[in-house]
């Protein structure tokens, strides 16, 4: 049966039954045929079970109610910087990725080639850690980055000095970041009093998704860190800096389109649903 006809079977199912469409005889027959042609016989039972599981949207996933108190003033502030950035300013999304491990594998890895997956041992050797401080330019997509041993207020101040050096004088610096205690240290307050062009804009509690640099951290992890093999912390830092330089050579900004009103409406719907579930238990 052609794939288009199988797709039509799923489409024709009532919304509530689409997760069970994989049990349709036509789907099962096509699945058996495809697996026999494309999979080693030892993998067919496992792959068959995985392919026939209900749609991923029916599974349990992580979720937490965001900390938007009142009218969501912090959210409105941050989204306003995304959608209507001020003149003569460079809006930066800043955070740190702490405890990045320099992991070396216990055996050599086999690279991926066409028709065969790469391999990597499940165990590893720890060779230390580093913390990456990063500030994403919302307009251009370029990133200011610096690897430091820890993520205390002293390292945060060093990174603020790096930003101050990198951003041309004469530009204001709205800095979007989370509520981590080091960002509110007394030494940081004194530094800000001496550098009037810096303005901190804090994201709401449990709302790291609002900070665009988190999206860049995900790209860094997926494309560089997850499969990396690092014999030492300097090797790890060199790899991070190489990725950072390659990104900045051809940067692409993340385009933010959601308004504060639409986000708050979604949050309210989620809160209402959560309250209904709690009241029923």
C-alpha positions in Angstrom: 0.0 0.0 0.0 1.4 3.4 -0.9 2.5 5.8 1.9 -0.1 8.3 0.7 -2.9 5.8 1.4 -1.5 5.0 4.8 -1.4 8.7 5.6 -5.0 9.0 4.6 -5.9 6.2 7.0 -4.5 8.2 9.8 -6.2 11.4 8.7 -9.6 9.7 8.4 -9.4 8.6 12.0 -11.2 10.7 14.7 -8.8 13.0 16.5 -9.0 10.9 19.7 -8.2 7.6 17.8 -5.2 8.8 15.7 -2.8 7.5 18.3 -4.1 4.0 17.6 -3.9 4.3 13.9 -0.6 2.4 14.0 -2.6 -0.8 14.8 -4.5 -0.6 11.5 -3.8 -3.8 9.5 -2.6 -1.9 6.4 -0.1 0.1 8.6 1.1 -3.1 10.3 1.6 -4.9 6.9 3.5 -2.0 5.4 5.6 -1.7 8.5 6.5 -5.4 8.4 7.6 -5.1 4.7 9.7 -2.0 5.3 11.4 -3.5 8.3 12.2 -6.7 6.6 13.9 -4.7 3.8 15.7 -2.1 5.8 16.6 -3.6 9.2 18.8 -6.5 10.4 16.7 -9.3 11.6 17.9 -8.9 15.2 16.6 -5.3 15.2 13.1 -5.9 13.8 11.3 -6.7 17.0 12.6 -3.6 18.9 12.0 -1.3 15.9 8.6 -2.7 15.3 7.5 -2.0 18.9 9.0 1.6 18.7 7.3 2.3 15.4 3.9 1.1 16.7 3.9 3.0 19.9 1.3 5.8 20.3 2.3 9.2 18.9 4.9 11.0 21.1 2.4 13.7 21.9 0.5 11.1 24.0 3.5 10.5 26.2 4.5 12.3 29.4 6.9 15.2 29.0 8.5 17.8 31.4 6.5 20.9 32.1 6.4 23.5 34.9 4.1 26.5 35.4 6.1 29.7 34.7 6.6 32.2 37.5 4.6 35.1 36.0 3.2 37.0 38.9 0.5 39.6 38.5 0.4 41.0 34.9 3.8 39.5 34.0 5.7 42.8 34.1 9.1 41.1 33.7 7.8 39.2 30.6 6.4 42.4 29.1 9.7 44.1 29.7 11.8 41.4 28.0 9.5 40.8 25.1 9.4 44.5 24.5 13.2 44.5 24.1 12.8 41.7 21.5 10.1 43.3 19.5 10.9 47.0 19.9 14.6 47.3 20.8 15.7 50.9 21.8 17.7 53.1 19.6 21.5 53.4 20.1 21.5 50.2 22.1 22.6 46.6 21.7 20.2 44.1 23.4 22.1 41.2 24.8 20.8 37.9 26.1 23.2 36.6 28.7 23.6 33.4 30.7 26.3 30.9 31.7 26.5 27.2 30.9 28.2 25.9 34.0 29.9 22.6 34.7 30.6 21.7 31.1 32.6 18.5 31.4 35.7 17.6 29.5 34.9 13.9 28.8 37.2 11.5 27.2 36.0 8.0 26.2 37.6 4.8 27.5 38.1 3.5 23.9 38.4 5.0 20.5 35.1 5.8 18.8 34.1 4.5 15.4 33.0 7.4 13.1 29.6 7.4 11.3 29.6 6.4 7.6 26.8 6.0 5.1 24.8 2.9 6.1 26.4 2.5 9.6 25.9 4.4 12.8 28.9 5.7 14.7 29.8 4.2 18.0 30.9 5.7 21.4 31.6 3.9 24.7 29.0 4.4 27.4 31.7 5.0 30.0 34.1 7.9 30.1 36.9 9.6 31.9 36.3 13.0 33.5 39.0 15.6 32.9 37.6 18.6 34.6 35.0 21.3 33.9 34.6 24.8 32.6 31.9 27.4 32.6 30.9 29.3 29.5 29.5 32.8 29.8 27.8 33.9 26.7 25.9 37.0 25.5 23.8 36.8 22.4 23.2 40.0 20.3 19.5 39.8 19.5 19.8 41.8 16.4 22.7 40.2 14.6 23.0 36.8 16.3 26.6 37.2 17.1 27.8 35.9 20.5 30.3 37.2 23.0 31.7 34.2 24.9 34.3 33.6 27.6 35.2 30.3 29.4 36.0 30.7 33.1 36.6 28.2 35.9 33.5 29.0 38.0 30.3 30.9 37.9 30.6 33.1 41.0 30.1 36.9 41.1 33.8 37.4 40.4 33.6 35.5 37.1 30.4 37.4 36.2 32.2 40.7 36.8 35.0 39.5 34.5 32.5 38.7 31.8 30.8 42.1 32.3 34.2 43.7 31.7 34.6 41.6 28.5 31.2 42.8 27.2 32.1 46.4 28.1 35.3 46.0 26.0 33.5 44.4 23.1 30.5 46.7 22.8 31.4 50.1 21.2 31.2 53.0 23.6 28.2 55.2 23.0 25.8 52.3 22.9 23.5 51.4 25.7 23.5 47.7 26.8 20.2 46.3 28.0 21.2 42.9 29.4 18.6 40.1 29.6 19.5 37.5 32.3 18.0 35.3 35.0 17.6 35.9 38.7 20.7 33.9 39.8 22.0 35.4 43.1 25.5 36.2 41.6 23.8 38.7 39.3 22.6 40.7 42.3 25.7 40.6 44.4 26.8 43.9 46.0 30.0 44.0 44.0 27.9 43.7 40.8 25.7 46.6 42.0 28.8 48.7 42.5 30.1 47.8 39.1 26.8 48.8 37.5 26.9 52.2 39.3 30.2 52.8 37.6 29.0 51.6 34.2 25.7 53.5 33.7 25.1 52.2 30.1 24.4 48.7 31.4 20.8 48.0 32.3 19.8 44.5 33.7 16.4 43.1 32.7 15.6 39.9 34.7 13.4 37.1 33.3 10.6 35.7 35.5 11.2 32.7 37.7 11.2 29.4 35.8 11.2 31.2 32.5 14.6 30.4 31.1 12.9 29.7 27.7 12.4 33.5 27.5 16.2 34.0 27.2 17.3 33.6 23.6 20.8 32.6 24.5 19.5 29.3 25.8 18.6 28.4 22.2 22.2 29.0 21.3 23.4 26.9 24.2 21.2 24.1 22.8 22.9 24.4 19.4 26.3 24.3 21.0 25.4 21.2 22.9 23.9 19.4 19.9 26.5 20.3 17.3 29.7 20.4 19.4 29.6 19.1 23.0 27.4 16.0 23.0 29.6 13.8 20.8 32.9 15.5 21.7 35.9 13.8 23.1 38.1 16.0 25.2 41.4 14.9 26.8 41.6 18.0 28.9 39.9 21.3 29.9 42.1 23.3 27.4 40.9 20.9 24.7 37.3 21.5 25.7 37.8 25.3 25.7 39.5 25.2 22.4 36.6 23.3 20.9 34.1 25.7 22.3 36.0 28.7 21.0 36.3 27.2 17.6 32.5 26.7 17.5 32.0 30.2 18.7 34.3 31.7 16.1 32.6 29.7 13.3 29.2 30.8 14.5 30.3 34.5 14.6 31.8 34.2 11.1 28.2 33.6 9.7 25.7 34.5 12.4 22.0 34.1 12.1 19.7 35.8 14.7 16.8 34.0 16.2 13.6 35.7 15.2 11.2 36.4 18.1 7.5 36.9 17.0 5.4 36.1 20.1 3.8 39.1 21.8 3.6 39.4 25.5 -0.2 39.3 25.3 -0.2 36.0 23.4 2.3 34.4 25.9 0.3 35.6 28.9 -2.9 34.2 27.4 -1.2 30.8 27.0 0.0 30.9 30.5 -3.4 31.7 31.8 -4.9 28.8 29.8 -2.3 26.5 31.3 -2.9 27.8 34.8 -6.6 27.3 34.4 -6.1 23.7 33.2 -3.8 23.0 36.0 -6.2 24.3 38.6 -9.0 22.1 37.1 -6.8 19.0 37.3 -5.8 19.8 40.9 -9.4 20.3 41.9 -10.4 17.0 40.5 -7.8 15.1 42.5 
